């Protein structure tokens, strides 16, 4: 038997490199798809219930956008002031205001909604300079409202 020797050149090296890369990718894909430790489903078990909750959030945000008079939120001399529409009576309005600091979870805080004469004041000492997300959730006469705003304090 005559045995031929394989000639090693650029073409052979490129073919072996491509075959090695394809083998690695196939190994990686098969391992990730069959190993239970890497099972990351995108859909949750109670997907429908979560979707209904999200739809409620969308409806509440739409309710706040459809108000004739909008919520006004601004920085004032000694803190942050939120002005609610005059149509909301303070005694019939229940909810919370959440302040979320994306860069530091330790600074996040929530306060109950309690405004006087359509205005609510959050003192300066509660804030650190930088970006904040404000979320106001409230109900008035059985109707839900949601207001979101990104601010820089």
Secondary structure, DSSP 8 states (H G I E B T S, - for coil): ---------HHHHHHHHHHHHHHHHHHHHHHHHH-GGG---SS-TTHHHHHHHHHHHHHHHHHHHT-SS--EEEEETTEEEEE--TTS-GGGEEEEEEEE-TT-GGG-EEEE---BTTEEEEEGGG--SSEEEEEEEEEETTEEEEEEEEEE-
